[in-house]
């Protein structure tokens, strides 16, 4: 799943091969809680 954008610890992903649960492409937002060092 490719990431479209990232800002303020929020990453926007796009699902486009998930045809079993969803008919149309959709997006998901994920918040980054921990940052690795």
C-alpha positions in Angstrom: 0.0 0.0 0.0 1.6 3.3 -1.1 1.8 6.2 1.3 0.3 9.4 -0.3 1.3 12.0 2.3 2.8 12.4 5.8 2.5 15.4 8.1 2.4 16.1 11.8 3.0 12.4 12.5 0.0 11.3 10.4 0.6 9.1 7.3 -2.1 8.7 4.6 -2.1 5.4 2.8 -4.1 4.3 -0.2 -5.7 0.8 -0.5 -6.3 -0.2 -4.1 -6.0 -4.0 -4.3 -8.5 -4.8 -1.4 -11.4 -5.8 -3.6 -12.7 -8.5 -1.2 -13.9 -6.0 1.4 -14.2 -2.8 -0.6 -15.2 -2.1 -4.2 -13.6 1.3 -4.7 -10.1 2.4 -3.8 -10.0 4.1 -0.4 -7.6 5.8 2.0 -6.5 5.1 5.6 -4.9 7.6 8.0 -2.4 6.3 10.6 -0.9 8.2 13.5 2.8 7.5 14.3 3.1 6.9 18.0 6.7 6.0 18.4 9.7 7.0 16.3 12.7 4.6 16.1 16.2 5.8 16.8 
